[in-house]
């Protein structure tokens, strides 16, 4: 649970906006800013993302149960994969 709280604090301080950096060609700067602001707002409210199948939901960190663990891992995995794919695209276009 302490790791979850640490991650939530990072998101509340704007971690996603920092990780996103600049919009890549074909991306909307405004949409990336909206995503980052929404992530920061939810984190400041104490809410974490859960993913079950294709369904995304949010739950307050104090309400998380052991049963939510898989959904938290899946939500985090999806975010990391998205960020990594953006990095690969940036690197490919930078060559």
Biopython code that builds the backbone (N, CA, C, O; Angstrom):
import numpy as np
from Bio.PDB.StructureBuilder import StructureBuilder

atoms = [
    (1, "UNK", "N", (0.828, -1.193, 0.000)),
    (1, "UNK", "CA", (0.000, 0.000, 0.000)),
    (1, "UNK", "C", (0.874, 1.258, 0.000)),
    (1, "UNK", "O", (0.496, 2.280, -0.572)),
    (2, "UNK", "N", (2.031, 1.180, 0.637)),
    (2, "UNK", "CA", (2.921, 2.343, 0.655)),
    (2, "UNK", "C", (3.397, 2.691, -0.753)),
    (2, "UNK", "O", (3.535, 3.868, -1.088)),
    (3, "UNK", "N", (3.648, 1.668, -1.582)),
    (3, "UNK", "CA", (4.051, 1.927, -2.969)),
    (3, "UNK", "C", (2.935, 2.640, -3.722)),
    (3, "UNK", "O", (3.193, 3.546, -4.515)),
    (4, "UNK", "N", (1.694, 2.228, -3.472)),
    (4, "UNK", "CA", (0.548, 2.874, -4.113)),
    (4, "UNK", "C", (0.468, 4.341, -3.704)),
    (4, "UNK", "O", (0.217, 5.210, -4.539)),
    (5, "UNK", "N", (0.680, 4.610, -2.440)),
    (5, "UNK", "CA", (0.628, 6.001, -1.960)),
    (5, "UNK", "C", (1.738, 6.836, -2.594)),
    (5, "UNK", "O", (1.517, 7.987, -2.971)),
    (6, "UNK", "N", (2.926, 6.255, -2.710)),
    (6, "UNK", "CA", (4.042, 6.955, -3.346)),
    (6, "UNK", "C", (3.761, 7.254, -4.801)),
    (6, "UNK", "O", (4.030, 8.357, -5.277)),
    (7, "UNK", "N", (3.219, 6.274, -5.514)),
    (7, "UNK", "CA", (2.862, 6.466, -6.918)),
    (7, "UNK", "C", (1.779, 7.522, -7.063)),
    (7, "UNK", "O", (1.827, 8.349, -7.973)),
    (8, "UNK", "N", (0.804, 7.493, -6.165)),
    (8, "UNK", "CA", (-0.279, 8.476, -6.196)),
    (8, "UNK", "C", (0.269, 9.886, -5.987)),
    (8, "UNK", "O", (-0.170, 10.826, -6.649)),
    (9, "UNK", "N", (1.217, 10.035, -5.078)),
    (9, "UNK", "CA", (1.826, 11.349, -4.833)),
    (9, "UNK", "C", (2.577, 11.835, -6.075)),
    (9, "UNK", "O", (2.531, 13.019, -6.410)),
    (10, "UNK", "N", (3.264, 10.923, -6.749)),
    (10, "UNK", "CA", (3.977, 11.303, -7.974)),
    (10, "UNK", "C", (2.998, 11.800, -9.030)),
    (10, "UNK", "O", (3.245, 12.814, -9.683)),
    (11, "UNK", "N", (1.901, 11.094, -9.195)),
    (11, "UNK", "CA", (0.895, 11.511, -10.181)),
    (11, "UNK", "C", (0.269, 12.843, -9.776)),
    (11, "UNK", "O", (0.009, 13.695, -10.626)),
    (12, "UNK", "N", (0.028, 13.021, -8.479)),
    (12, "UNK", "CA", (-0.564, 14.269, -7.997)),
    (12, "UNK", "C", (0.356, 15.456, -8.238)),
    (12, "UNK", "O", (-0.109, 16.588, -8.372)),
    (13, "UNK", "N", (1.657, 15.202, -8.292)),
    (13, "UNK", "CA", (2.609, 16.295, -8.524)),
    (13, "UNK", "C", (2.914, 16.502, -10.004)),
    (13, "UNK", "O", (3.761, 17.326, -10.349)),
    (14, "UNK", "N", (2.229, 15.759, -10.890)),
    (14, "UNK", "CA", (2.394, 15.988, -12.325)),
    (14, "UNK", "C", (3.337, 15.040, -13.031)),
    (14, "UNK", "O", (3.893, 15.391, -14.071)),
    (15, "UNK", "N", (3.530, 13.858, -12.501)),
    (15, "UNK", "CA", (4.440, 12.875, -13.093)),
    (15, "UNK", "C", (4.084, 12.564, -14.545)),
    (15, "UNK", "O", (4.972, 12.494, -15.395)),
    (16, "UNK", "N", (2.813, 12.380, -14.835)),
    (16, "UNK", "CA", (2.426, 12.005, -16.190)),
    (16, "UNK", "C", (2.734, 13.117, -17.178)),
    (16, "UNK", "O", (3.227, 12.849, -18.274)),
    (17, "UNK", "N", (2.452, 14.351, -16.813)),
    (17, "UNK", "CA", (2.753, 15.476, -17.710)),
    (17, "UNK", "C", (4.234, 15.515, -18.035)),
    (17, "UNK", "O", (4.620, 15.755, -19.179)),
    (18, "UNK", "N", (5.054, 15.280, -17.037)),
    (18, "UNK", "CA", (6.511, 15.260, -17.234)),
    (18, "UNK", "C", (6.914, 14.104, -18.143)),
    (18, "UNK", "O", (7.758, 14.270, -19.024)),
    (19, "UNK", "N", (6.317, 12.940, -17.934)),
    (19, "UNK", "CA", (6.646, 11.762, -18.735)),
    (19, "UNK", "C", (6.200, 11.928, -20.184)),
    (19, "UNK", "O", (6.849, 11.414, -21.095)),
    (20, "UNK", "N", (5.110, 12.635, -20.400)),
    (20, "UNK", "CA", (4.601, 12.819, -21.759)),
    (20, "UNK", "C", (5.495, 13.722, -22.592)),
    (20, "UNK", "O", (5.668, 13.499, -23.790)),
    (21, "UNK", "N", (6.057, 14.733, -21.964)),
    (21, "UNK", "CA", (6.898, 15.655, -22.715)),
    (21, "UNK", "C", (6.090, 16.392, -23.762)),
    (21, "UNK", "O", (4.954, 16.795, -23.512)),
    (22, "UNK", "N", (6.679, 16.569, -24.938)),
    (22, "UNK", "CA", (6.034, 17.309, -26.023)),
    (22, "UNK", "C", (5.182, 16.385, -26.881)),
    (22, "UNK", "O", (5.432, 15.182, -26.961)),
    (23, "UNK", "N", (4.178, 16.964, -27.519)),
    (23, "UNK", "CA", (3.337, 16.201, -28.443)),
    (23, "UNK", "C", (4.167, 15.754, -29.634)),
    (23, "UNK", "O", (4.981, 16.508, -30.166)),
    (24, "UNK", "N", (3.944, 14.517, -30.037)),
    (24, "UNK", "CA", (4.607, 13.979, -31.218)),
    (24, "UNK", "C", (3.798, 14.373, -32.450)),
    (24, "UNK", "O", (2.625, 14.722, -32.326)),
    (25, "UNK", "N", (4.398, 14.326, -33.627)),
    (25, "UNK", "CA", (3.637, 14.621, -34.842)),
    (25, "UNK", "C", (2.381, 13.742, -34.907)),
    (25, "UNK", "O", (2.438, 12.529, -34.703)),
    (26, "UNK", "N", (1.270, 14.377, -35.191)),
    (26, "UNK", "CA", (-0.003, 13.662, -35.251)),
    (26, "UNK", "C", (-0.753, 13.637, -33.932)),
    (26, "UNK", "O", (-1.918, 13.241, -33.896)),
    (27, "UNK", "N", (-0.111, 14.052, -32.847)),
    (27, "UNK", "CA", (-0.772, 14.112, -31.550)),
    (27, "UNK", "C", (-1.246, 15.534, -31.286)),
    (27, "UNK", "O", (-0.670, 16.501, -31.784)),
    (28, "UNK", "N", (-2.288, 15.639, -30.506)),
    (28, "UNK", "CA", (-2.814, 16.937, -30.116)),
    (28, "UNK", "C", (-2.198, 17.351, -28.783)),
    (28, "UNK", "O", (-2.328, 16.646, -27.783)),
    (29, "UNK", "N", (-1.529, 18.495, -28.781)),
    (29, "UNK", "CA", (-0.945, 19.024, -27.544)),
    (29, "UNK", "C", (-2.043, 19.215, -26.495)),
    (29, "UNK", "O", (-1.847, 18.917, -25.317)),
    (30, "UNK", "N", (-3.179, 19.709, -26.931)),
    (30, "UNK", "CA", (-4.299, 19.959, -26.020)),
    (30, "UNK", "C", (-4.815, 18.660, -25.402)),
    (30, "UNK", "O", (-5.136, 18.621, -24.215)),
    (31, "UNK", "N", (-4.894, 17.596, -26.204)),
    (31, "UNK", "CA", (-5.370, 16.309, -25.693)),
    (31, "UNK", "C", (-4.382, 15.735, -24.676)),
    (31, "UNK", "O", (-4.800, 15.207, -23.647)),
    (32, "UNK", "N", (-3.083, 15.832, -24.949)),
    (32, "UNK", "CA", (-2.086, 15.361, -23.986)),
    (32, "UNK", "C", (-2.164, 16.160, -22.692)),
    (32, "UNK", "O", (-2.056, 15.592, -21.605)),
    (33, "UNK", "N", (-2.350, 17.471, -22.801)),
    (33, "UNK", "CA", (-2.488, 18.307, -21.604)),
    (33, "UNK", "C", (-3.735, 17.920, -20.818)),
    (33, "UNK", "O", (-3.710, 17.878, -19.588)),
    (34, "UNK", "N", (-4.821, 17.637, -21.523)),
    (34, "UNK", "CA", (-6.069, 17.227, -20.861)),
    (34, "UNK", "C", (-5.869, 15.908, -20.117)),
    (34, "UNK", "O", (-6.307, 15.764, -18.975)),
    (35, "UNK", "N", (-5.210, 14.947, -20.760)),
    (35, "UNK", "CA", (-4.947, 13.647, -20.130)),
    (35, "UNK", "C", (-4.104, 13.832, -18.869)),
    (35, "UNK", "O", (-4.408, 13.261, -17.822)),
    (36, "UNK", "N", (-3.054, 14.628, -18.977)),
    (36, "UNK", "CA", (-2.163, 14.860, -17.836)),
    (36, "UNK", "C", (-2.893, 15.579, -16.693)),
    (36, "UNK", "O", (-2.722, 15.225, -15.527)),
    (37, "UNK", "N", (-3.699, 16.577, -17.027)),
    (37, "UNK", "CA", (-4.441, 17.320, -15.999)),
    (37, "UNK", "C", (-5.458, 16.421, -15.304)),
    (37, "UNK", "O", (-5.625, 16.495, -14.087)),
    (38, "UNK", "N", (-6.136, 15.575, -16.073)),
    (38, "UNK", "CA", (-7.119, 14.656, -15.495)),
    (38, "UNK", "C", (-6.427, 13.654, -14.569)),
    (38, "UNK", "O", (-6.932, 13.355, -13.487)),
    (39, "UNK", "N", (-5.282, 13.141, -14.992)),
    (39, "UNK", "CA", (-4.512, 12.208, -14.168)),
    (39, "UNK", "C", (-4.104, 12.880, -12.861)),
    (39, "UNK", "O", (-4.223, 12.285, -11.790)),
    (40, "UNK", "N", (-3.627, 14.109, -12.949)),
    (40, "UNK", "CA", (-3.193, 14.845, -11.769)),
    (40, "UNK", "C", (-4.382, 15.132, -10.845)),
    (40, "UNK", "O", (-4.274, 14.980, -9.628)),
    (41, "UNK", "N", (-5.496, 15.538, -11.412)),
    (41, "UNK", "CA", (-6.690, 15.836, -10.601)),
    (41, "UNK", "C", (-7.168, 14.599, -9.843)),
    (41, "UNK", "O", (-7.442, 14.661, -8.644)),
    (42, "UNK", "N", (-7.265, 13.477, -10.557)),
    (42, "UNK", "CA", (-7.723, 12.241, -9.910)),
    (42, "UNK", "C", (-6.773, 11.831, -8.790)),
    (42, "UNK", "O", (-7.214, 11.413, -7.719)),
    (43, "UNK", "N", (-5.471, 11.951, -9.037)),
    (43, "UNK", "CA", (-4.490, 11.591, -8.012)),
    (43, "UNK", "C", (-4.611, 12.519, -6.799)),
    (43, "UNK", "O", (-4.510, 12.064, -5.660)),
    (44, "UNK", "N", (-4.824, 13.793, -7.036)),
    (44, "UNK", "CA", (-4.987, 14.735, -5.926)),
    (44, "UNK", "C", (-6.230, 14.417, -5.100)),
    (44, "UNK", "O", (-6.295, 14.724, -3.910)),
    (45, "UNK", "N", (-7.221, 13.795, -5.753)),
    (45, "UNK", "CA", (-8.434, 13.370, -5.046)),
    (45, "UNK", "C", (-8.238, 12.015, -4.361)),
    (45, "UNK", "O", (-9.135, 11.531, -3.670)),
    (46, "UNK", "N", (-7.071, 11.407, -4.553)),
    (46, "UNK", "CA", (-6.786, 10.116, -3.923)),
    (46, "UNK", "C", (-7.292, 8.928, -4.702)),
    (46, "UNK", "O", (-7.390, 7.828, -4.157)),
    (47, "UNK", "N", (-7.621, 9.127, -5.981)),
    (47, "UNK", "CA", (-8.184, 8.051, -6.797)),
    (47, "UNK", "C", (-7.117, 7.398, -7.668)),
    (47, "UNK", "O", (-6.263, 8.066, -8.251)),
    (48, "UNK", "N", (-7.196, 6.067, -7.735)),
    (48, "UNK", "CA", (-6.279, 5.304, -8.578)),
    (48, "UNK", "C", (-7.086, 4.594, -9.665)),
    (48, "UNK", "O", (-8.271, 4.304, -9.501)),
    (49, "UNK", "N", (-6.405, 4.325, -10.773)),
    (49, "UNK", "CA", (-7.054, 3.698, -11.922)),
    (49, "UNK", "C", (-7.050, 2.180, -11.767)),
    (49, "UNK", "O", (-6.065, 1.583, -11.333)),
    (50, "UNK", "N", (-8.176, 1.575, -12.134)),
    (50, "UNK", "CA", (-8.320, 0.123, -12.182)),
    (50, "UNK", "C", (-8.738, -0.259, -13.595)),
    (50, "UNK", "O", (-9.472, 0.480, -14.251)),
    (51, "UNK", "N", (-8.270, -1.416, -14.067)),
    (51, "UNK", "CA", (-8.668, -1.882, -15.392)),
    (51, "UNK", "C", (-9.001, -3.363, -15.306)),
    (51, "UNK", "O", (-8.179, -4.191, -14.914)),
    (52, "UNK", "N", (-10.233, -3.665, -15.687)),
    (52, "UNK", "CA", (-10.691, -5.053, -15.769)),
    (52, "UNK", "C", (-11.213, -5.247, -17.180)),
    (52, "UNK", "O", (-12.221, -4.651, -17.558)),
    (53, "UNK", "N", (-10.531, -6.082, -17.963)),
    (53, "UNK", "CA", (-10.880, -6.231, -19.374)),
    (53, "UNK", "C", (-10.640, -4.908, -20.060)),
    (53, "UNK", "O", (-9.537, -4.364, -20.002)),
    (54, "UNK", "N", (-11.656, -4.390, -20.705)),
    (54, "UNK", "CA", (-11.551, -3.086, -21.369)),
    (54, "UNK", "C", (-12.151, -1.965, -20.519)),
    (54, "UNK", "O", (-12.134, -0.801, -20.919)),
    (55, "UNK", "N", (-12.677, -2.320, -19.353)),
    (55, "UNK", "CA", (-13.354, -1.338, -18.500)),
    (55, "UNK", "C", (-12.375, -0.648, -17.547)),
    (55, "UNK", "O", (-11.627, -1.300, -16.819)),
    (56, "UNK", "N", (-12.402, 0.678, -17.572)),
    (56, "UNK", "CA", (-11.578, 1.496, -16.684)),
    (56, "UNK", "C", (-12.482, 2.083, -15.606)),
    (56, "UNK", "O", (-13.576, 2.570, -15.894)),
    (57, "UNK", "N", (-12.012, 2.031, -14.368)),
    (57, "UNK", "CA", (-12.737, 2.670, -13.271)),
    (57, "UNK", "C", (-11.707, 3.269, -12.318)),
    (57, "UNK", "O", (-10.505, 3.039, -12.458)),
    (58, "UNK", "N", (-12.190, 4.033, -11.357)),
    (58, "UNK", "CA", (-11.319, 4.680, -10.384)),
    (58, "UNK", "C", (-11.853, 4.398, -8.989)),
    (58, "UNK", "O", (-13.060, 4.297, -8.770)),
    (59, "UNK", "N", (-10.921, 4.274, -8.053)),
    (59, "UNK", "CA", (-11.293, 3.970, -6.678)),
    (59, "UNK", "C", (-10.374, 4.756, -5.756)),
    (59, "UNK", "O", (-9.188, 4.925, -6.038)),
    (60, "UNK", "N", (-10.930, 5.231, -4.660)),
    (60, "UNK", "CA", (-10.102, 5.944, -3.686)),
    (60, "UNK", "C", (-9.096, 4.960, -3.092)),
    (60, "UNK", "O", (-9.419, 3.803, -2.824)),
    (61, "UNK", "N", (-7.893, 5.436, -2.898)),
    (61, "UNK", "CA", (-6.807, 4.563, -2.423)),
    (61, "UNK", "C", (-7.145, 3.888, -1.097)),
    (61, "UNK", "O", (-6.724, 2.757, -0.854)),
    (62, "UNK", "N", (-7.893, 4.563, -0.249)),
    (62, "UNK", "CA", (-8.253, 3.987, 1.058)),
    (62, "UNK", "C", (-9.296, 2.877, 0.921)),
    (62, "UNK", "O", (-9.521, 2.128, 1.871)),
    (63, "UNK", "N", (-9.929, 2.763, -0.237)),
    (63, "UNK", "CA", (-10.955, 1.739, -0.448)),
    (63, "UNK", "C", (-10.410, 0.525, -1.196)),
    (63, "UNK", "O", (-11.148, -0.431, -1.434)),
    (64, "UNK", "N", (-9.128, 0.549, -1.569)),
    (64, "UNK", "CA", (-8.549, -0.579, -2.295)),
    (64, "UNK", "C", (-8.533, -1.831, -1.430)),
    (64, "UNK", "O", (-8.316, -1.777, -0.219)),
    (65, "UNK", "N", (-8.770, -2.958, -2.091)),
    (65, "UNK", "CA", (-8.709, -4.252, -1.409)),
    (65, "UNK", "C", (-7.698, -5.137, -2.140)),
    (65, "UNK", "O", (-7.216, -4.789, -3.218)),
    (66, "UNK", "N", (-7.397, -6.252, -1.553)),
    (66, "UNK", "CA", (-6.488, -7.205, -2.206)),
    (66, "UNK", "C", (-7.043, -7.647, -3.554)),
    (66, "UNK", "O", (-6.285, -7.937, -4.479)),
    (67, "UNK", "N", (-8.352, -7.695, -3.662)),
    (67, "UNK", "CA", (-8.983, -8.107, -4.913)),
    (67, "UNK", "C", (-8.754, -7.099, -6.047)),
    (67, "UNK", "O", (-8.884, -7.445, -7.221)),
    (68, "UNK", "N", (-8.418, -5.869, -5.697)),
    (68, "UNK", "CA", (-8.169, -4.833, -6.710)),
    (68, "UNK", "C", (-6.751, -4.893, -7.276)),
    (68, "UNK", "O", (-6.438, -4.197, -8.241)),
    (69, "UNK", "N", (-5.920, -5.698, -6.696)),
    (69, "UNK", "CA", (-4.504, -5.715, -7.076)),
    (69, "UNK", "C", (-4.289, -5.994, -8.567)),
    (69, "UNK", "O", (-3.530, -5.283, -9.226)),
    (70, "UNK", "N", (-4.942, -7.006, -9.091)),
    (70, "UNK", "CA", (-4.777, -7.354, -10.507)),
    (70, "UNK", "C", (-5.229, -6.209, -11.410)),
    (70, "UNK", "O", (-4.584, -5.921, -12.418)),
    (71, "UNK", "N", (-6.337, -5.556, -11.052)),
    (71, "UNK", "CA", (-6.848, -4.438, -11.851)),
    (71, "UNK", "C", (-5.897, -3.242, -11.784)),
    (71, "UNK", "O", (-5.760, -2.517, -12.770)),
    (72, "UNK", "N", (-5.240, -3.022, -10.647)),
    (72, "UNK", "CA", (-4.248, -1.944, -10.521)),
    (72, "UNK", "C", (-3.034, -2.236, -11.384)),
    (72, "UNK", "O", (-2.528, -1.357, -12.081)),
    (73, "UNK", "N", (-2.570, -3.476, -11.331)),
    (73, "UNK", "CA", (-1.402, -3.875, -12.123)),
    (73, "UNK", "C", (-1.692, -3.718, -13.599)),
    (73, "UNK", "O", (-0.846, -3.230, -14.349)),
    (74, "UNK", "N", (-2.877, -4.123, -14.027)),
    (74, "UNK", "CA", (-3.247, -4.018, -15.441)),
    (74, "UNK", "C", (-3.315, -2.550, -15.875)),
    (74, "UNK", "O", (-2.857, -2.211, -16.966)),
    (75, "UNK", "N", (-3.877, -1.682, -15.040)),
    (75, "UNK", "CA", (-3.961, -0.252, -15.373)),
    (75, "UNK", "C", (-2.568, 0.350, -15.479)),
    (75, "UNK", "O", (-2.292, 1.131, -16.390)),
    (76, "UNK", "N", (-1.697, -0.008, -14.558)),
    (76, "UNK", "CA", (-0.329, 0.505, -14.568)),
    (76, "UNK", "C", (0.435, -0.020, -15.784)),
    (76, "UNK", "O", (1.180, 0.726, -16.419)),
    (77, "UNK", "N", (0.251, -1.301, -16.109)),
    (77, "UNK", "CA", (0.918, -1.904, -17.269)),
    (77, "UNK", "C", (0.510, -1.200, -18.555)),
    (77, "UNK", "O", (1.351, -0.917, -19.409)),
    (78, "UNK", "N", (-0.766, -0.922, -18.688)),
    (78, "UNK", "CA", (-1.254, -0.252, -19.888)),
    (78, "UNK", "C", (-0.645, 1.150, -20.021)),
    (78, "UNK", "O", (-0.261, 1.557, -21.118)),
    (79, "UNK", "N", (-0.558, 1.877, -18.921)),
    (79, "UNK", "CA", (0.024, 3.227, -18.959)),
    (79, "UNK", "C", (1.505, 3.164, -19.348)),
    (79, "UNK", "O", (1.966, 3.957, -20.169)),
    (80, "UNK", "N", (2.236, 2.236, -18.767)),
    (80, "UNK", "CA", (3.658, 2.098, -19.071)),
    (80, "UNK", "C", (3.856, 1.724, -20.543)),
    (80, "UNK", "O", (4.741, 2.264, -21.207)),
    (81, "UNK", "N", (3.041, 0.808, -21.050)),
    (81, "UNK", "CA", (3.146, 0.415, -22.460)),
    (81, "UNK", "C", (2.883, 1.608, -23.378)),
    (81, "UNK", "O", (3.581, 1.782, -24.377)),
    (82, "UNK", "N", (1.888, 2.427, -23.051)),
    (82, "UNK", "CA", (1.571, 3.602, -23.861)),
    (82, "UNK", "C", (2.735, 4.585, -23.856)),
    (82, "UNK", "O", (3.123, 5.102, -24.904)),
    (83, "UNK", "N", (3.289, 4.841, -22.675)),
    (83, "UNK", "CA", (4.416, 5.763, -22.580)),
    (83, "UNK", "C", (5.635, 5.219, -23.327)),
    (83, "UNK", "O", (6.337, 5.975, -23.999)),
    (84, "UNK", "N", (5.886, 3.930, -23.214)),
    (84, "UNK", "CA", (7.028, 3.325, -23.916)),
    (84, "UNK", "C", (6.842, 3.395, -25.431)),
    (84, "UNK", "O", (7.806, 3.632, -26.159)),
    (85, "UNK", "N", (5.627, 3.195, -25.910)),
    (85, "UNK", "CA", (5.386, 3.277, -27.356)),
    (85, "UNK", "C", (5.616, 4.707, -27.845)),
    (85, "UNK", "O", (6.112, 4.901, -28.955)),
    (86, "UNK", "N", (5.267, 5.698, -27.046)),
    (86, "UNK", "CA", (5.538, 7.099, -27.409)),
    (86, "UNK", "C", (7.039, 7.366, -27.463)),
    (86, "UNK", "O", (7.515, 8.078, -28.347)),
    (87, "UNK", "N", (7.779, 6.798, -26.521)),
    (87, "UNK", "CA", (9.234, 6.969, -26.530)),
    (87, "UNK", "C", (9.854, 6.329, -27.776)),
    (87, "UNK", "O", (10.740, 6.912, -28.400)),
    (88, "UNK", "N", (9.390, 5.141, -28.130)),
    (88, "UNK", "CA", (9.901, 4.476, -29.335)),
    (88, "UNK", "C", (9.614, 5.307, -30.574)),
    (88, "UNK", "O", (10.483, 5.460, -31.433)),
    (89, "UNK", "N", (8.406, 5.845, -30.675)),
    (89, "UNK", "CA", (8.052, 6.689, -31.820)),
    (89, "UNK", "C", (8.928, 7.937, -31.866)),
    (89, "UNK", "O", (9.415, 8.326, -32.928)),
    (90, "UNK", "N", (9.122, 8.555, -30.714)),
    (90, "UNK", "CA", (9.969, 9.749, -30.651)),
    (90, "UNK", "C", (11.382, 9.433, -31.087)),
    (90, "UNK", "O", (11.987, 10.192, -31.844)),
    (91, "UNK", "N", (11.913, 8.313, -30.614)),
    (91, "UNK", "CA", (13.281, 7.919, -30.974)),
    (91, "UNK", "C", (13.393, 7.593, -32.455)),
    (91, "UNK", "O", (14.379, 7.956, -33.096)),
    (92, "UNK", "N", (12.393, 6.913, -33.006)),
    (92, "UNK", "CA", (12.415, 6.568, -34.433)),
    (92, "UNK", "C", (12.355, 7.832, -35.302)),
    (92, "UNK", "O", (13.038, 7.923, -36.322)),
    (93, "UNK", "N", (11.560, 8.769, -34.904)),
    (93, "UNK", "CA", (11.412, 9.996, -35.699)),
    (93, "UNK", "C", (12.592, 10.943, -35.515)),
    (93, "UNK", "O", (12.823, 11.837, -36.329)),
    (94, "UNK", "N", (13.335, 10.729, -34.429)),
    (94, "UNK", "CA", (14.477, 11.587, -34.157)),
    (94, "UNK", "C", (15.720, 11.175, -34.927)),
    (94, "UNK", "O", (16.707, 11.910, -34.954)),
    (95, "UNK", "N", (15.679, 10.010, -35.552)),
    (95, "UNK", "CA", (16.840, 9.536, -36.309)),
    (95, "UNK", "C", (16.961, 10.182, -37.635)),
    (95, "UNK", "O", (17.890, 9.883, -38.385)),
]
sb = StructureBuilder()
sb.init_structure("model")
sb.init_model(0)
sb.init_chain("A")
sb.init_seg("    ")
for serial, (resi, resn, name, xyz) in enumerate(atoms, 1):
    if name == "N":
        sb.init_residue(resn, " ", resi, " ")
    sb.init_atom(name, np.array(xyz, "f"), 0.0, 1.0, " ", f" {name:<3s}", serial, name[0])
structure = sb.get_structure()
